[in-house]
Amino acid sequence: MSQINEFEKMIQESGIHLIKLYFSITKTEQERHFKDILNSPIKKWKYSNIDKKLRCFGTNTQSIKRLYLKTLKNMHHGRLLKLIEKRMQE
């Protein structure tokens, strides 16, 4: 993590405005998304080997979130925003 913090500090000190985003999805929503893709002949091509690995949800997600939150603390003007999903009706 210290390497991430140092790298981001160098970027910011050079005058670049760094925006860091973390997008999260629930396990239920992720599974619904995968099933939707797999059941659609038009979308099925989108499902890849990476998606198969992503179905092993859980510890990786929590580790990534912890890493994000720890590195966010060191940003000059960091903000953590809680996002509320708004879905358009299809």
C-alpha positions, -999 to 999 in steps of 0.1 A, spaced: 0 0 0 28 24 7 38 21 -30 3 31 -40 4 61 -16 38 73 -28 28 70 -65 -4 89 -59 14 116 -39 39 121 -68 10 124 -93 -7 150 -71 24 169 -64 31 172 -102 -2 192 -105 -25 164 -117 -59 161 -100 -64 125 -91 -99 111 -89 -103 77 -73 -135 57 -77 -146 24 -62 -176 6 -77 -191 -22 -58 -218 -47 -67 -236 -71 -44 -232 -108 -49 -269 -112 -57 -268 -84 -83 -236 -99 -98 -251 -133 -101 -283 -118 -117 -261 -100 -142 -242 -132 -151 -274 -152 -155 -288 -125 -177 -257 -127 -200 -256 -165 -201 -293 -168 -209 -292 -143 -238 -280 -155 -272 -272 -119 -280 -252 -112 -248 -236 -146 -242 -204 -136 -260 -197 -111 -233 -191 -138 -207 -154 -145 -204 -129 -165 -183 -124 -134 -162 -162 -135 -154 -159 -171 -143 -132 -161 -118 -153 -131 -106 -181 -155 -96 -158 -164 -67 -170 -132 -49 -162 -124 -13 -127 -122 1 -113 -105 -30 -140 -79 -29 -134 -71 8 -96 -70 3 -100 -45 -26 -123 -24 -6 -99 -23 23 -70 -13 0 -91 14 -16 -101 29 18 -66 28 32 -51 45 1 -80 71 0 -69 84 34 -37 99 20 -53 119 -8 -51 156 -5 -88 162 -11 -102 126 -9 -139 120 -3 -158 88 1 -192 90 -14 -220 66 -8 -238 59 -40 -273 49 -44 -281 29 -75 -310 42 -96 -321 19 -123 -339 29 -154 -369 8 -163 -362 -13 -194 
